[in-house]
Structure formats: structure tokens, C-alpha cells
Amino acid sequence: MGRLTLIARLALRGLRRHLLRSVTLLLAVTTACGAMALGMMLRDAAAQSYAQIRAATNGPDVMAMPISTGDTARNDLAPLFGMPGVVTHSGPYPVAFPMVQAHGLTVQAVVAGRTTAPDVIDHPQLTQGSWVRPGGAVVERAFALALGLHTGDHLTVAGRTFTVTGIALTAAAEPYPGAQWSPQGGGPSLNAGLLWLTQADLRSLASPRLPLSYTANLKLAEPQDAESFVNSPAVQAVQANVRTWQDLARNDRRGLRIVHEAVTVGSWLLISLALAGASALVAGRMAEQTRRVGLFKAVGATPGLVAAVMLTEYLALALAAGAAGLALGCLLAPALTDPGARLLDMAFAAPSAGTVTAVAVTALAISAGATIGPAWRAARTTTAHGLADPARAPGQYSALGRHAAWLPIPLMLGLRLAARRPRRALLTAAGTFTVTTGLFAALTFQAQPPFRLDLGASTLPDPSDVLTNHIVQGVIVALNVLAVVSAAATAWNAALDARRPLAVARTLGATPGQVTTGLISAQLLPALPAAAIGVPAGMGLCALLQAGPDALILPSSGQTVGMVAATLLGLAALTTAPAWLSARQPVHKALHSEQS
């Protein structure tokens, strides 16, 4: 049997013997890798979303809209069409800025008039229904989502009712709420949505109170030089507002920034907690495998082979978790990458090579960081020590642990248990800090007043704000699940490691209740300062994500105290079961050197 085959078979057997812990570790790392993949794919989508819809609709290189209305506006656009560098153009199209009523809401809109046949330049991509026809309207998708419109619904434009025949995407204007980019037309709001009517229908709505303007789309011989074109003296002399496709692409990326940051911060919180949970799970398994290591060495295994078997188990789990997390991120990305619903429909987003590499490195780093130390100690274990499986020698007691005799017995036991395993105490503190930081950031985020966009007579929610709120809620759910896994694993490991010291304490007169309380105290003592530090850390985290100059509104003191208390009570509850079982194990069994 080859060495690699032997390592693989032993690693597989080890995973199968501890199937529950293996699956738990797999889920923890998968969640963290999925969040990492989602954050990186969101970053990539921020750079690609506008390019995708521009390619699908043959979007223009330059958009122009005069600052006047009526026939003057049409004439103002004419000089642009013959300028050097302009290959072709579409339009001028009539455009107006009426109020639109739908589902009891009255909002500002930009209405463009088009022919019933799609144009070569900027032919909006239909995601539902059909293109404009007399009496029908096509609504830009983000605007339709905000108003709750679907094909077949009715909306009123300047007092006339139209049927929604389609929902579409365009690269010639920003999605809701940024469709109105030109100041003319008398629109009462800077926020607006976009829809299309036939040119005849739009002209029939024109009046002195609703004058028509025009817009035109230009294609250049060198699209990458669009910004130089619009800044040229000849274009600047034209009485029109002009925008380039690069300007729209930048705004598209800016719209995804806060969403990207929320996912990125959430992924780092999940990675930190996954590392803590993985460390606890691995430490527990390594503590139970001391006798197995002795048996390996008794039959001739070298220290290198022992370490290789231990590492292979967890690195295999890491690769599987990385692949599963990457697939999870790819499935979720289409639903989260575009708060303005600009992307074309897709069921699965392909990750970039950088994303694949980053997820693989993250998965391996989590597993390796949790495994290398225990594997190294297992490799150095002597055969006799492994077969005897004696109680683990504690580290050097701190002064705090040595001078705890004056405390009540449960607190004294808890303080000494925490002091004898400082790395476990640090692990508990790190997990608690991560959870309280995330929870308080979420509480602070929820305490902010809901941001609604003014669209004239009515307000509508900001789609980016709504999606960020959903992301925060999803991160908190995942954070709580991983926190439960991490805390439960740490509690079981603490009970396993403390079974002999607590058995000795019971022979000296400690009751099962005192022992149980002592083990719970050992978990809560490092968690208390970590929870206290997590509150200001969560506030700082939310401040980093806060957009705009407004000051943060903090949660009430009752909410803060309740969150901290709930976190500590949850930790205590997860520790109670293993502590209770350990305290009721017969003393002679706890003192026995061998483990099943």
C-alpha cells in the first residue's frame, strides 16, 4: 500500500468515525467561504453590471438632452450629429417629466417616446412582456419593482391610463431613482423612475404645463474617448447636457458600494467565527485521539505520517467546504449583486479566477490555522504517552488563578479552569466579541430611521437600503448559527478536558451543582469583557458603513443590555448540558486514564 493511499484511507476513516463533527465543521467553513465568495463576486459585478446591459442593448456612447424645451430643444441637438467622431445617432426622442400614479402612489417619472419598432442604438432589453404599443407603457425594471408593477397592470401618466405591456432595462439612463439627470422640464424632484410610451401617446400628453423636451443617443468611432469628446470645445458650445457611458458605469459601481461593504464586513465576521468554531472542533477531536495516535505509533507510524493523517482530514474538509461555499455564493450572487435590478436575469453567476483562489485560500487557512498546532502536538506525542492517555497537564496558572481560594467554590473552580487553559479562554472571548460586535452593529443599523426617497407627492424606499437591510439580517442569522456551533464545541471540549480536575474537586467535597456552575463560569469569565468590548466595536463597525453626514442613532440602553445578556445567557445555556453530564459522571470513571 502506497504512503499516499494509506494517509487517505486513515484520514477517511477518521472523518467517518466522527461524522457529526466533520459535518459541523464542513457547514461552518462553507458558510464563511460562501460569504467571502459573495463579497468578491459583488465586487466583480459592480464593475461588470453596466457593461453587461450595455452590450445587450447596444447602449450609446454619449447621451444628450438640451436645456430647453419644444422645437428649440430639437434644434439644439442637431449640431451634435455631424461632429467629428460621431458614427451614428438615434433620436431625437421626445421626453417629458409628468407625475405617474400607480397602486395609490403618485411619483415623479421621466417618460420617453419611442417608435413601436426597437431602435438599433439603445433598444431596451425586455425582461417581461412586449415593447411599446398605442395605449401601452414599458417600465424600467427597478422602477417597476419599487411601484410593484407587473405586465397587465395599469398606471396613470398625466391623467391618462396606460397598460403596462413590458418591463425593460436600458444602458442610456440610470435605473430608479436616478433616471432624471437633466434639470429642465419642471420636475419637482431629483429622484425619478423611467418609462417608455409611443411617441404619439407622449405627444398627446404635452401641454403648456407639461412641455416636451428631447434626447438623443450618439455612437462614436472611439467609445473609450467619449469623455474627451464631451469635454471638447465644440460640444461644450452646444446648449445641451451630455453624459458618457463611463459616467453611468461609475454611478452603477457607486450604487453597489454600500451593499458590497456590508457583505464584505459580514464575511469577515463569519470567517473569524468560523475559525474559532473550527479551532474548538479540531481541539476536541485531537483531545479524543491521543490513544489513536499512540496506536499509530505502536504499529510503526512516524511523526510525519501521524501529522499528515491529521492534516489530510481537515484539509479535505476545507477543499469540500470551499467548493460548497463557492457554489453557494454563485447561487446567491444574482439576487444580491444589483440593488437597482439592472442585471440581466441569470440563475448562476460564474466566479472569476481571483474569487476561486481567494475562497480556496480562505478555506485552507481556516482549517490549517485550526489544525496545524494540534497536529504538531500529536506528532510529538510519544507512543507510551499516547497509549496511557493521561490527563492533560495544565499550563502555568496565572496569579489570578492561584489567588482564587477566597472566592465561592463555583467561581473559584471556574477561574482556575479558565486560567489553566488560556488559549481556550481566548477562543471563547474571540467568539463572544465577534458575536456581540455583529449583533450591536445590526441593532445600530436597525435603529436608523428608514431612508425613503422623495419622488414628489409620494416617497419610495431606496432599493440599495432595502437590500443592505436584507444582507444584514442574513449575516446575523448566519452569525448566530456559527456562534452556536462554536460555543457548543468549546463547551464540550472544556467539559472533556476538565473531567479529571472536576472529579478531583468532587472527591474533596464539591457538589455536582458547584462543579456544573464552575464549568459554566469558566466560559462566562472570558466572555464578559469580550461582550463589553464588542458593543463599542459594533458601533464603530456600523459607523464605517454609514453613508452620509447624519449622526448615528444608537440603540436604547435596554436593547444594548438585553443583547449582551442574551449573548451571555445563550453561552451559559450551551455550556449547561455538557457541564451537567460531566458533573454526574461517576468519579472513578472520570479519573480512569483511558477514553472510549
C-alpha positions as CSV (number, residue, x, y, z in Angstrom):
1,M,0.0,0.0,0.0
2,G,1.4,3.4,-1.0
3,R,2.0,6.1,1.6
4,L,-0.5,8.5,0.0
5,T,-3.1,5.7,-0.2
6,L,-2.5,4.9,3.5
7,I,-2.8,8.5,4.5
8,A,-6.0,8.9,2.5
9,R,-7.6,5.8,4.0
10,L,-6.7,6.7,7.5
11,A,-8.0,10.2,7.1
12,L,-11.3,9.0,5.6
13,R,-11.7,6.5,8.4
14,G,-11.1,9.3,10.9
15,L,-13.8,11.5,9.3
16,R,-16.3,8.7,9.2
17,R,-15.7,7.9,12.9
18,H,-16.5,11.5,13.8
19,L,-19.2,12.2,11.2
20,L,-21.2,14.7,13.2
21,R,-18.2,16.9,14.0
22,S,-17.0,16.6,10.4
23,V,-20.3,17.7,9.1
24,T,-20.5,20.6,11.6
25,L,-17.0,21.8,10.6
26,L,-17.9,21.5,6.9
27,L,-21.0,23.7,7.4
28,A,-19.1,26.3,9.4
29,V,-16.3,26.7,6.8
30,T,-18.9,26.5,4.0
31,T,-20.8,29.5,5.5
32,A,-17.7,31.5,5.8
33,C,-16.4,30.7,2.3
34,G,-19.9,31.4,0.8
35,A,-19.9,34.9,2.4
36,M,-16.3,35.5,1.1
37,A,-17.3,34.4,-2.4
38,L,-20.4,36.5,-2.3
39,G,-18.5,39.6,-1.3
40,M,-15.9,39.2,-4.1
41,M,-18.5,38.4,-6.7
42,L,-20.4,41.5,-5.7
43,R,-17.2,43.5,-6.2
44,D,-16.8,41.9,-9.7
45,A,-20.4,42.6,-10.5
46,A,-20.0,46.2,-9.6
47,A,-17.5,46.5,-12.4
48,Q,-19.4,44.4,-14.9
49,S,-23.2,45.1,-14.4
50,Y,-23.3,48.2,-16.6
51,A,-21.1,46.6,-19.3
52,Q,-23.4,43.6,-19.5
53,I,-26.6,45.6,-20.1
54,R,-24.7,48.0,-22.4
55,A,-23.6,45.1,-24.6
56,A,-27.1,43.5,-24.6
57,T,-28.9,46.7,-25.6
58,N,-26.2,48.2,-27.8
59,G,-26.0,51.2,-25.4
60,P,-25.0,54.6,-26.6
61,D,-21.5,56.1,-26.0
62,V,-22.9,59.6,-25.4
63,M,-26.4,60.7,-24.3
64,A,-27.5,64.3,-24.9
65,M,-30.5,66.3,-23.6
66,P,-31.0,70.1,-24.3
67,I,-31.6,72.5,-21.5
68,S,-34.6,74.0,-23.5
69,T,-38.0,72.5,-24.5
70,G,-40.1,72.3,-27.6
71,D,-38.7,72.8,-31.1
72,T,-35.8,74.8,-29.7
73,A,-34.7,71.7,-27.9
74,R,-34.7,69.6,-31.1
75,N,-32.7,72.3,-32.9
76,D,-30.1,72.5,-30.1
77,L,-29.3,68.8,-30.5
78,A,-28.7,69.0,-34.3
79,P,-25.1,70.2,-34.2
80,L,-24.0,67.1,-32.3
81,F,-24.9,64.7,-35.1
82,G,-22.4,65.9,-37.6
83,M,-19.4,66.4,-35.3
84,P,-16.1,64.6,-36.0
85,G,-16.0,61.2,-34.3
86,V,-19.8,60.6,-34.3
87,V,-20.5,57.5,-36.4
88,T,-24.3,57.4,-36.0
89,H,-27.1,58.5,-33.7
90,S,-30.6,57.7,-32.7
91,G,-33.3,60.2,-31.9
92,P,-34.1,62.9,-31.1
93,Y,-36.8,61.3,-29.0
94,P,-39.5,63.3,-27.2
95,V,-39.3,63.2,-23.4
96,A,-41.4,64.6,-20.6
97,F,-41.4,64.8,-16.8
98,P,-45.0,64.0,-15.7
99,M,-46.3,62.6,-12.4
100,V,-47.3,59.0,-12.5
101,Q,-50.0,57.2,-10.4
102,A,-49.8,53.5,-9.6
103,H,-51.1,51.4,-6.7
104,G,-52.1,54.6,-4.8
105,L,-48.7,56.3,-5.2
106,T,-48.0,59.5,-7.1
107,V,-44.4,59.8,-8.1
108,Q,-42.1,61.8,-10.5
109,A,-41.2,60.0,-13.7
110,V,-39.2,60.5,-16.9
111,V,-41.3,59.4,-19.9
112,A,-39.5,58.8,-23.2
113,G,-41.3,58.5,-26.5
114,R,-40.2,55.7,-28.8
115,T,-41.4,54.0,-32.0
116,T,-43.1,50.6,-31.9
117,A,-40.0,49.0,-33.6
118,P,-36.9,48.8,-31.4
119,D,-34.1,51.2,-32.4
120,V,-30.6,50.0,-33.4
121,I,-28.9,52.1,-30.7
122,D,-30.3,51.6,-27.2
123,H,-33.0,49.0,-27.7
124,P,-34.1,48.4,-24.1
125,Q,-33.9,44.7,-23.1
126,L,-37.3,43.3,-22.2
127,T,-37.3,41.2,-19.1
128,Q,-41.1,40.8,-19.2
129,G,-43.8,41.4,-21.8
130,S,-43.5,43.2,-25.1
131,W,-42.4,46.6,-26.4
132,V,-44.5,49.8,-26.5
133,R,-47.7,50.0,-28.5
134,P,-50.5,52.5,-28.5
135,G,-52.1,52.7,-25.1
136,G,-49.2,50.6,-23.6
137,A,-46.3,51.5,-21.4
138,V,-42.9,49.8,-20.7
139,V,-41.5,50.5,-17.3
140,E,-37.8,50.3,-16.3
141,R,-37.3,47.3,-14.1
142,A,-36.1,49.0,-10.9
143,F,-38.9,51.5,-11.1
144,A,-41.4,48.7,-11.7
145,L,-40.1,46.8,-8.6
146,A,-40.4,50.0,-6.5
147,L,-44.0,50.5,-7.6
148,G,-44.9,46.8,-7.5
149,L,-45.9,46.9,-11.2
150,H,-46.2,43.8,-13.4
151,T,-47.3,43.3,-17.0
152,G,-51.0,43.8,-17.3
153,D,-51.2,46.4,-14.5
154,H,-52.4,49.9,-15.1
155,L,-50.8,53.2,-14.4
156,T,-51.8,56.8,-14.9
157,V,-49.5,59.2,-16.7
158,A,-50.5,62.9,-16.6
159,G,-54.1,61.9,-16.1
160,R,-54.3,59.2,-18.8
161,T,-54.4,55.5,-18.0
162,F,-52.0,53.1,-19.8
163,T,-51.5,49.3,-19.5
164,V,-48.1,48.0,-18.6
165,T,-47.0,45.9,-21.6
166,G,-43.5,45.3,-20.6
167,I,-40.6,45.7,-18.2
168,A,-37.1,46.5,-19.5
169,L,-33.5,47.5,-18.9
170,T,-31.6,50.3,-20.6
171,A,-28.0,51.5,-20.6
172,A,-28.9,55.0,-21.7
173,A,-30.2,56.1,-18.3
174,E,-29.6,55.3,-14.7
175,P,-32.2,53.0,-13.1
176,Y,-34.6,54.2,-10.5
177,P,-34.1,56.5,-8.6
178,G,-31.6,58.2,-10.9
179,A,-33.5,58.5,-14.2
180,Q,-33.8,62.3,-14.1
181,W,-30.4,63.6,-14.9
182,S,-31.3,66.8,-16.8
183,P,-32.7,69.8,-14.8
184,Q,-35.1,71.0,-17.4
185,G,-38.8,70.1,-17.6
186,G,-40.0,71.5,-14.3
187,G,-39.8,68.2,-12.4
188,P,-40.3,68.7,-8.6
189,S,-37.9,66.0,-7.5
190,L,-34.3,64.9,-8.4
191,N,-35.4,61.3,-7.9
192,A,-37.4,59.7,-10.7
193,G,-38.2,56.5,-12.5
194,L,-38.2,55.9,-16.2
195,L,-40.8,54.5,-18.5
196,W,-41.5,54.5,-22.3
197,L,-44.6,55.3,-24.3
198,T,-45.1,55.6,-28.1
199,Q,-44.2,58.9,-29.4
200,A,-47.8,59.6,-30.4
201,D,-49.1,58.8,-26.9
202,L,-46.4,61.0,-25.3
203,R,-47.1,64.0,-27.7
204,S,-50.8,63.7,-26.9
205,L,-50.0,64.4,-23.3
206,A,-48.0,67.5,-24.0
207,S,-49.4,70.8,-22.7
208,P,-48.0,74.2,-21.5
209,R,-47.8,72.6,-18.1
210,L,-46.1,69.5,-19.5
211,P,-43.7,70.7,-22.2
212,L,-41.8,68.2,-24.3
213,S,-38.0,68.1,-24.4
214,Y,-35.8,65.8,-26.5
215,T,-33.0,63.3,-26.0
216,A,-30.6,61.7,-28.5
217,N,-28.0,58.9,-28.3
218,L,-24.7,59.0,-30.1
219,K,-22.3,56.3,-31.2
220,L,-18.6,57.3,-31.5
221,A,-15.8,55.8,-33.6
222,E,-13.8,55.5,-30.4
223,P,-16.1,54.8,-27.5
224,Q,-13.2,54.9,-25.0
225,D,-12.7,58.6,-25.9
226,A,-16.3,59.6,-25.0
227,E,-15.2,61.8,-22.1
228,S,-12.7,63.6,-24.3
229,F,-15.5,64.1,-26.8
230,V,-18.0,65.7,-24.4
231,N,-15.2,68.0,-23.0
232,S,-14.2,69.3,-26.4
233,P,-14.9,73.0,-27.0
234,A,-17.3,72.2,-29.9
235,V,-19.6,70.0,-27.6
236,Q,-19.3,72.4,-24.7
237,A,-20.7,75.2,-27.0
238,V,-23.9,73.2,-27.7
239,Q,-26.8,74.1,-25.4
240,A,-27.3,70.6,-24.1
241,N,-26.4,68.4,-21.2
242,V,-24.3,65.4,-22.2
243,R,-23.3,62.3,-20.4
244,T,-20.9,59.5,-21.3
245,W,-21.3,55.8,-20.8
246,Q,-18.3,55.9,-18.4
247,D,-20.3,58.3,-16.2
248,L,-23.2,55.9,-16.0
249,A,-20.8,53.0,-15.3
250,R,-19.2,54.8,-12.4
251,N,-22.6,55.6,-10.9
252,D,-23.5,52.0,-11.3
253,R,-20.5,50.9,-9.2
254,R,-21.2,53.6,-6.7
255,G,-24.7,52.2,-6.2
256,L,-23.3,48.8,-5.2
257,R,-20.6,50.2,-2.8
258,I,-22.6,50.1,0.4
259,V,-24.0,46.7,-0.4
260,H,-20.6,45.4,-1.2
261,E,-19.2,46.7,2.0
262,A,-22.0,45.1,4.1
263,V,-21.3,41.7,2.5
264,T,-17.6,42.1,3.0
265,V,-17.8,43.1,6.6
266,G,-20.2,40.2,7.2
267,S,-17.9,37.8,5.5
268,W,-15.0,38.8,7.7
269,L,-17.2,38.3,10.9
270,L,-18.2,34.9,9.7
271,I,-14.6,33.9,8.8
272,S,-13.5,35.0,12.3
273,L,-16.3,33.0,14.0
274,A,-15.7,30.0,11.6
275,L,-12.0,30.0,12.6
276,A,-13.0,30.0,16.3
277,G,-15.5,27.2,15.8
278,A,-13.1,25.1,13.7
279,S,-10.4,25.5,16.3
280,A,-12.8,24.3,19.0
281,L,-13.9,21.3,17.0
282,V,-10.4,20.3,16.0
283,A,-9.1,20.7,19.6
284,G,-11.9,18.5,20.8
285,R,-11.2,15.8,18.3
286,M,-7.5,15.9,18.9
287,A,-8.0,15.5,22.6
288,E,-10.1,12.4,21.9
289,Q,-7.4,10.9,19.6
290,T,-4.5,10.7,21.9
291,R,-4.9,7.0,22.3
292,R,-5.4,6.6,18.5
293,V,-2.1,8.4,18.0
294,G,-0.4,6.0,20.4
295,L,-1.7,3.1,18.5
296,F,-0.5,4.5,15.2
297,K,3.0,4.9,16.6
298,A,2.9,1.5,18.2
299,V,2.5,-0.1,14.8
300,G,5.3,1.9,13.2
301,A,3.8,5.2,12.1
302,T,6.3,8.0,12.0
303,P,5.6,11.5,13.4
304,G,5.4,12.8,9.9
305,L,2.8,10.2,9.0
306,V,0.7,11.0,12.1
307,A,0.7,14.7,11.3
308,A,-0.1,14.1,7.6
309,V,-3.1,12.0,8.5
310,M,-4.4,14.7,10.9
311,L,-3.9,17.5,8.4
312,T,-5.3,15.5,5.5
313,E,-8.6,15.0,7.3
314,Y,-9.2,18.7,7.7
315,L,-7.7,19.9,4.5
316,A,-10.0,17.6,2.6
317,L,-12.9,19.1,4.6
318,A,-11.6,22.5,3.7
319,L,-11.5,21.9,0.0
320,A,-15.0,20.4,0.1
321,A,-16.3,23.4,2.1
322,G,-14.5,25.8,-0.2
323,A,-16.2,24.3,-3.2
324,A,-19.6,24.3,-1.5
325,G,-19.2,27.9,-0.3
326,L,-18.2,29.0,-3.8
327,A,-21.3,27.3,-5.3
328,L,-23.4,29.0,-2.6
329,G,-22.0,32.4,-3.4
330,C,-22.6,31.8,-7.1
331,L,-26.3,30.9,-6.5
332,L,-26.9,33.9,-4.2
333,A,-25.0,36.5,-6.2
334,P,-27.7,37.1,-8.9
335,A,-30.1,38.0,-6.2
336,L,-27.8,40.4,-4.4
337,T,-25.4,41.9,-7.0
338,D,-27.8,44.6,-8.1
339,P,-29.9,46.7,-5.8
340,G,-31.4,48.6,-8.7
341,A,-32.3,45.4,-10.6
342,R,-30.0,46.4,-13.5
343,L,-28.5,43.0,-14.2
344,L,-30.0,40.6,-16.8
345,D,-31.7,37.6,-15.3
346,M,-29.3,34.7,-14.6
347,A,-29.6,31.7,-12.3
348,F,-25.9,31.2,-11.7
349,A,-23.0,33.7,-11.6
350,A,-19.6,32.4,-12.8
351,P,-16.8,33.3,-10.4
352,S,-13.6,34.8,-11.5
353,A,-10.2,33.1,-11.1
354,G,-9.4,35.5,-8.3
355,T,-12.6,34.7,-6.4
356,V,-11.9,30.9,-6.7
357,T,-8.4,31.4,-5.5
358,A,-9.4,33.6,-2.6
359,V,-12.1,31.2,-1.4
360,A,-9.7,28.2,-1.6
361,V,-7.1,30.1,0.4
362,T,-9.7,31.1,2.9
363,A,-10.9,27.6,3.4
364,L,-7.4,26.2,3.7
365,A,-6.4,29.0,6.0
366,I,-9.3,28.3,8.4
367,S,-8.6,24.6,8.5
368,A,-4.9,24.9,8.6
369,G,-5.0,27.6,11.3
370,A,-7.1,25.3,13.5
371,T,-5.2,22.1,12.7
372,I,-1.5,22.7,12.5
373,G,-1.0,23.3,16.2
374,P,-2.9,20.2,17.4
375,A,-1.4,18.1,14.6
376,W,2.1,19.1,15.6
377,R,1.5,18.2,19.2
378,A,0.0,14.9,18.2
379,A,3.1,14.1,16.1
380,R,5.4,14.9,19.0
381,T,3.4,12.6,21.4
382,T,5.4,9.6,22.5
383,T,4.0,6.1,22.0
384,A,3.8,5.4,25.7
385,H,2.2,8.7,26.5
386,G,-0.4,8.2,23.7
387,L,-1.3,4.7,24.9
388,A,-1.6,5.7,28.5
389,D,-3.7,8.8,27.6
390,P,-3.1,10.6,30.9
391,A,-4.8,13.8,31.9
392,R,-3.6,16.8,30.0
393,A,-1.2,18.8,32.0
394,P,-2.4,22.4,32.5
395,G,-0.4,25.4,31.6
396,Q,1.2,27.6,34.1
397,Y,-1.5,29.0,36.4
398,S,-1.8,32.8,36.3
399,A,-1.6,34.8,39.5
400,L,-5.4,35.3,39.2
401,G,-5.9,31.5,39.3
402,R,-3.5,30.9,42.2
403,H,-5.2,33.5,44.4
404,A,-8.8,32.5,43.9
405,A,-9.1,30.4,47.0
406,W,-11.1,33.1,48.8
407,L,-13.8,33.1,46.2
408,P,-17.0,31.0,46.4
409,I,-16.4,27.4,45.2
410,P,-18.1,27.6,41.8
411,L,-16.4,30.9,40.9
412,M,-13.0,29.6,42.2
413,L,-13.4,26.4,40.0
414,G,-14.4,28.5,37.0
415,L,-11.5,30.9,37.5
416,R,-8.9,28.1,37.8
417,L,-10.3,26.2,34.8
418,A,-10.1,29.4,32.7
419,A,-6.6,30.1,33.9
420,R,-5.3,26.6,33.2
421,R,-6.3,26.8,29.6
422,P,-5.7,30.4,28.5
423,R,-5.9,29.6,24.8
424,R,-9.4,28.2,25.2
425,A,-10.4,31.2,27.2
426,L,-9.1,33.4,24.4
427,L,-11.1,31.4,21.9
428,T,-14.3,31.9,23.9
429,A,-13.5,35.6,24.2
430,A,-12.9,35.9,20.5
431,G,-16.2,34.2,19.6
432,T,-18.1,36.3,22.0
433,F,-16.5,39.5,20.8
434,T,-17.4,38.6,17.2
435,V,-21.0,37.9,18.0
436,T,-21.6,41.0,20.1
437,T,-19.9,43.2,17.6
438,G,-22.1,41.8,14.8
439,L,-25.3,42.0,16.9
440,F,-24.7,45.5,18.1
441,A,-23.9,46.7,14.6
442,A,-27.1,45.1,13.4
443,L,-29.1,46.8,16.3
444,T,-27.5,50.1,15.4
445,F,-28.3,49.7,11.8
446,Q,-31.9,48.9,12.6
447,A,-32.1,51.9,14.9
448,Q,-31.5,54.3,12.0
449,P,-34.7,55.9,10.5
450,P,-35.7,54.2,7.3
451,F,-34.4,56.1,4.3
452,R,-37.1,56.9,1.8
453,L,-36.7,58.7,-1.5
454,D,-38.8,61.8,-2.2
455,L,-40.4,61.4,-5.6
456,G,-42.8,64.4,-5.4
457,A,-46.2,63.5,-3.9
458,S,-45.0,60.2,-2.5
459,T,-41.9,58.6,-1.1
460,L,-40.5,55.2,-2.1
461,P,-37.8,53.0,-0.4
462,D,-34.2,53.2,-1.6
463,P,-33.6,49.8,-3.2
464,S,-29.9,49.8,-2.1
465,D,-31.0,50.5,1.5
466,V,-33.6,47.7,1.4
467,L,-31.1,45.2,0.0
468,T,-28.5,46.2,2.6
469,N,-31.0,45.6,5.4
470,H,-31.7,42.1,4.0
471,I,-28.0,41.4,3.9
472,V,-27.5,42.5,7.5
473,Q,-30.3,40.2,8.6
474,G,-28.9,37.3,6.6
475,V,-25.4,37.8,8.1
476,I,-26.8,38.0,11.6
477,V,-28.7,34.7,11.1
478,A,-25.5,33.0,9.8
479,L,-23.5,34.6,12.6
480,N,-25.8,33.2,15.3
481,V,-25.8,29.8,13.8
482,L,-22.0,29.7,13.7
483,A,-21.9,31.2,17.2
484,V,-24.0,28.3,18.5
485,V,-21.7,25.8,16.8
486,S,-18.6,27.4,18.1
487,A,-19.9,27.8,21.6
488,A,-21.2,24.3,21.8
489,A,-17.9,22.8,20.5
490,T,-15.9,24.9,23.0
491,A,-18.2,23.9,25.9
492,W,-18.0,20.2,25.1
493,N,-14.2,20.4,24.8
494,A,-14.0,22.3,28.1
495,A,-16.1,19.6,29.8
496,L,-13.9,16.9,28.3
497,D,-10.7,18.5,29.3
498,A,-12.0,19.3,32.8
499,R,-13.5,15.9,33.7
500,R,-10.5,14.8,35.8
501,P,-9.8,18.2,37.6
502,L,-13.5,18.4,38.4
503,A,-13.6,14.8,39.6
504,V,-10.7,15.6,42.0
505,A,-12.7,18.6,43.2
506,R,-15.7,16.4,43.8
507,T,-13.5,14.0,45.9
508,L,-12.6,17.0,48.0
509,G,-16.2,17.9,48.7
510,A,-17.5,19.9,45.7
511,T,-21.1,19.1,44.9
512,P,-22.3,18.3,41.3
513,G,-24.1,21.7,41.3
514,Q,-21.0,23.6,42.2
515,V,-19.0,21.7,39.6
516,T,-21.6,22.5,36.9
517,T,-21.7,26.2,37.9
518,G,-17.9,26.2,37.9
519,L,-17.7,24.9,34.4
520,I,-20.3,27.5,33.2
521,S,-18.3,30.2,35.0
522,A,-15.1,29.2,33.2
523,Q,-16.9,30.0,29.9
524,L,-18.5,33.2,31.1
525,L,-15.5,34.8,32.7
526,P,-13.6,35.5,29.4
527,A,-16.9,36.2,27.7
528,L,-17.9,39.1,30.0
529,P,-15.1,41.6,29.0
530,A,-15.3,40.4,25.3
531,A,-19.0,41.2,25.3
532,A,-18.4,44.7,26.8
533,I,-15.7,45.5,24.2
534,G,-18.0,44.2,21.4
535,V,-20.5,47.0,22.0
536,P,-18.3,49.9,21.0
537,A,-16.7,47.8,18.3
538,G,-20.1,47.2,16.8
539,M,-20.9,50.9,16.9
540,G,-17.7,51.6,15.1
541,L,-18.4,49.0,12.5
542,C,-21.8,50.5,11.8
543,A,-20.2,53.9,11.6
544,L,-17.9,52.7,8.8
545,L,-20.9,51.5,6.8
546,Q,-23.0,54.6,7.5
547,A,-23.4,56.7,4.4
548,G,-23.9,60.5,4.6
549,P,-23.2,63.1,7.3
550,D,-26.1,62.2,9.6
551,A,-25.0,61.1,13.1
552,L,-25.7,57.5,14.2
553,I,-28.7,56.9,16.3
554,L,-27.7,54.3,18.9
555,P,-30.0,51.6,20.3
556,S,-31.6,52.2,23.7
557,S,-29.7,51.1,26.8
558,G,-32.3,48.5,27.4
559,Q,-31.7,47.0,23.9
560,T,-28.0,47.0,24.5
561,V,-28.2,45.4,27.9
562,G,-30.7,42.9,26.6
563,M,-28.4,41.9,23.7
564,V,-25.4,41.4,25.9
565,A,-27.4,39.5,28.4
566,A,-28.9,37.3,25.8
567,T,-25.5,36.5,24.4
568,L,-24.1,35.5,27.8
569,L,-27.2,33.6,28.7
570,G,-27.0,31.7,25.4
571,L,-23.4,30.8,26.1
572,A,-24.3,29.7,29.6
573,A,-27.2,27.6,28.2
574,L,-24.9,25.9,25.6
575,T,-22.5,25.1,28.4
576,T,-25.1,23.7,30.8
577,A,-25.7,20.4,29.1
578,P,-22.0,19.2,28.9
579,A,-21.4,20.6,32.3
580,W,-24.3,18.8,33.8
581,L,-23.3,15.5,32.2
582,S,-19.7,15.9,33.3
583,A,-20.7,16.6,36.9
584,R,-22.9,13.5,37.1
585,Q,-20.3,11.1,35.7
586,P,-19.0,8.7,38.4
587,V,-15.8,9.9,39.8
588,H,-14.0,6.7,39.2
589,K,-14.8,6.8,35.5
590,A,-13.7,10.4,35.2
591,L,-10.3,9.5,36.8
592,H,-9.8,6.5,34.6
593,S,-6.9,7.2,32.2
594,E,-8.3,5.6,29.1
595,Q,-11.1,7.1,26.9
596,S,-13.5,5.2,24.9
